[in-house]
Amino acid sequence: MSYSAAASSPRPPHAGQPPACLRRLPPPPSPRQPMAEPCSAQLQGEAAAFTAALRTLVNNPQFSDVTFVVGREKQKVFAHRCVLACRCQAFRGMLSQGLTGSKDATSNIPPQGPFILGNVQPEVFLAVIEFLYTNSINLNSQIVLEVLTSSVEYGLQDLCKLCVKFIKDTLSVEQVCEALQAAVTYGLADLQQHCLAFIEGCTAEVVRTRGFHELSDTVLAQVLRSDRLAVDELDLVQAVREWAHVSSAVLERPVPEVAALPVRELRLPLLAPSELATLESHNQRDLLIPVESIAAAWRSHALKKVSGVPSHLYRPRCGTKPRDHHRHLDPHSK
């Protein structure tokens, strides 16, 4: 049996398969997936431990690079300029001036000599330093108003808020006038309203305090504008007279001059004729009240109606004792 040459020839490789150029290439590898973003979180350790550690640096001479001489006692207080500068813009400016004044202003060498702070008590300054290091403070009623003053001077708003909260929570008859004076001076409207409400509730006790006698004329006049004072007008006139004599001695100015603003807020028409006559007699000694004001009060008695005086001066306060002639003083009555 014979075979053809074709049949007997060896089988070519890849017989029965399409040419290489027509073969399907393997699929390309899939693109590499981007890596997922790493997880992140800001975690905090125990705040109390951190605060306690920083408190150990307060007034600690070890590693300190700035010194203050504070108060009349000339007490040295040690601090770290990096802490003060990053926590308080006022200290940053103070310390920058010190560096500028050093021999080598471009170096990191601290300036020679301490900073003198003669107008602040050491206890107050240390309380401020404690707040800058720890963001907390130990306050008491003896220093809180001075710490409040320092917080305003150094621009420490958070410390100011803490002081205001402490004052409001611990306000007393003895302290309220001083707190009110500070609130007005520093434009703290919320504290101002709180103090005034406190005074309105216990006016008779407040007007006998040293703080009342130390009020400025503008703040006293503001207090006297209130309708809610819990004291009779006759007692209030006497309290203003005592305040005026203290202010006259301190300021070395005549009584009528120092009292000019507050006496405008005294509601003389509320006094009975006998009380007004006694007041006029006492007034001849110190001229506390202008003659025109007393004359206007007498006129209201003679006419039995409001005449020529601002209507609020006829309005009884919460503590005003009723008198027979008050029925004639309603500015809306005919």
Salt bridges, closest charged atoms under 4 A:
ASP65 OD2 - ARG81 NE 3.82
GLU130 OE2 - ARG55 NH2 3.41
ASP169 OD2 - LYS165 NZ 2.89
ASP190 OD2 - LYS168 NZ 2.55
GLU214 OE2 - ARG210 NE 2.82
ASP227 OD1 - ARG267 NH2 2.71
ASP227 OD2 - ARG315 NE 2.83
ASP232 OD2 - ARG323 NH2 2.78
GLU233 OE1 - ARG317 NE 2.66
GLU242 OE1 - HIS213 NE2 3.79
GLU257 OE2 - ARG253 NE 3.01
GLU265 OE2 - ARG225 NE 3.49
GLU265 OE1 - HIS312 NE2 3.38
GLU275 OE1 - ARG323 NE 2.76
ASP286 OD2 - ARG241 NE 2.79
ASP286 OD2 - HIS245 NE2 2.97
